[in-house]
Amino acid sequence: MKRNSKLLISVIAIVMIAALSVGFTACNNDGDTLRFSAPQGTPALAMLRLSSDNAKIGGKEMEYEVVNPDNIASEMSSGKSDVVIMPVNAGAKLIKQGKDYKLVSVAVEGSLFMVGKKDGSNTLTMDDIKGKKIACIGQTGVPGLIFRYVMANNGIEVILSGTPNENQVLVSYVSAANNAMSELSSGKVDFAVMGEPAVTQAKIKLSLNAEMNMQTEYSRVNPETNGSNYPQAGLFVRSSLASDKTFMDALFKALEDSKNWVVNNPTEVEEFAKQNLYAAAMFPSASLERCAIKCERLDDGAKAEIIAFLNNVMPKDADLNDIDWESVKDKIFG
């Protein structure tokens, strides 16, 4: 009995040592897989080739995931992803609340348009939309923020119910471009605000002939921007990775290579995306230039533009308290 007990103790000891050894190895394994996520649409386009060409970045194993836009914030809020492309305002808000990430790049600049039908012209003006019904994607995201900011700075009140007068628009916020297209096609709304590549799809599918460039309208009420675009989706990286020069150099090289491939192979992008990102990907070649993917390192000028953008569209929090974005600049960018 004693001999069996000694044998059992020895076996347990060996198993525990082996388990501890494996555990320590895992904890110190620089090759642990990192997760890079982006929402469907243009943000996913920014990482198009990485999904097939970059199984490793800076010596680190990578996995890539395209998620529903409604779920992208949880990738950062839960710490599930190490690298995330998501709306600049939402990511900055999470960092302000204490999430340990840094905004290292603008992955996608503004690519929003209001579209619809108009007799005699292909350009929508503010006078065209007054008193009309408009569907708008992303109520709390950049699309909704830009839409309300542009309307307010043109003296147009946004209402959610009732009948709009000559200085109002009635807005129906929707979760995705498909919903906006549905409301347009059914006649529930007169115009819709959505981003590329959905805009090009909608114009083709619904025979829409007129649009308003929301980037132009944003610049028009912000002359100090000198016509520059605003940041729509940002590239957020876990702080420990953001300080890893080898990783960051390799990441930006991979993003640059991917962008160059998109620019040089527009007719191949959609099929490649269907095969390597998600089956429902739609990237008509005519939309790609207006998708405005970027993915460049932020310099001081770009950081200042982002803070100005946040001050413009998010001067207050959900409780209507003033937000001093300048005071959290170092926290956001590192």
NUKE-357227 format. One record per residue (C-alpha): x, y, z. Coordinates in steps of 0.1 Angstrom, whole numbers, plus 5000, padded with zeros to 4 digits. Example, Ala and Ser with C-alpha at 12.3 -4.5 7.8 and 13.67 -1.06 7.14 Angstrom:
<zados>
512349555078513749895071
</zados>
This chain:
<zados>
500050005000502850245009504650154977501450234957501050564976504650664968504150574932500950784930502651084946505551054921503051044892501251344905504451534910505551464875502251574860502351894880505851974869504951914833501852134836503852414852506452384825503852414798502252704816505452894819506252824782502852964772503253274793506653354778505753254742506253564720504353374693500953394711498353464685497153834683493653924671493154194645489454284640487554524618483854584610482354494576482654754549485454994542487254944575487654574566489054684532491954844550493254514562492354324530495654164520496854104556494253824560496153624534499653764533500453834569500053524591502853684612503554044618506854144635507353774644503953744661501153504650498053684638494453604633491953834614488253874620485654074603482754144626479254294625479654674629477254664659479854444677483154614669483154824701483154514722486354404706488154684725485854724755486354354763489954344754489254064729491254214701494854344702494454554670491054704661489754924634486655114646485055454646487455724659484955874683484055534699487555424703488655754718485755744742486755394754490355504759489155804779487155554800490355364808490855104781494555034775494855114738496355384716495155544685498055504660496455584627493455694607492555374588489655534569488955894563485456034557483555854530479955954537477456074511473756164512472156014481468756024464466956134433466656484419465356634387467756844366470956804387473156544403474056764433471956774464471857114483470657204517467557364502466757024485466656844518464857084540461456954550462356604538462756254554466356114557467655774567471055784583473355504594475255504627473355724651476055734677478955674654480755904630477955914604475356034628477756284644478756424611475156444598473956634629476956864630476556964593472757004598473157224629475757444612473457504583470557604606468657284600466957114630466956734631463756584644462856224651459056234648456356444633456256634601459356854593458857214584460957414559463857444584463857084596464656724585462956414598465656154604465255774607468455624621469255274609471955024618473254944583473355064547471054784536468354924559468855274545468555134510465354954520463855274533464755454501463455194478460155174497459655544497459755584535462555844531463556084504467356064510469855844528473255904544475655614541479255544534481155394505481155124491477355114499476755444482477955314448475854994453472755204461473255434432473455144408470754924424468155204430469055424400469955724422471356024404472056284431474356314461475756544487479356494497479356504535483156564536482756874515479956994538481956934569484857134555482557414544481457474580485057434592487157664570490157614592490457254579491457384545489357124528491056834545489056514553487956414588488856084606486155824603487755494614490855464635493455194640493755124677496454904691496954764726499354994745502054724750502054654712501955024703505355064721506854764702508754924674509454594655505754504655504554854646507054894617505854554603502254644608502454974589504454804562501754534558498954794558500755004531501354694509497654604512496554964503498854964473497454634461493854774464494855084444496554894417494054604413490554764416488854494395490154214417489354364451485754244454486353884446489453874467487454014496484653754492487253474493489453614522487353854543483653764543481353614517479053914515481754164508480754424481483554644468482654764433485754914416484055244411483755294448487355224459488855564454486055714475486455454503489455664515491555404532494755554546496655374574499555614579501355694611499955994629502156304630501456604653499256774627497056464622496656434660495656794663493056744635491656444654491256644686489556924667487256674651486256524685485756874699483456954670481256644670481556524706481856834728479656664755479256314768475956124771475156314803475656644785478856714805481556904787484456694774487956844772489456624746492756824746493256714783493256344773495356384741498356204756496155924769494655864734497855884714500555794739
</zados>
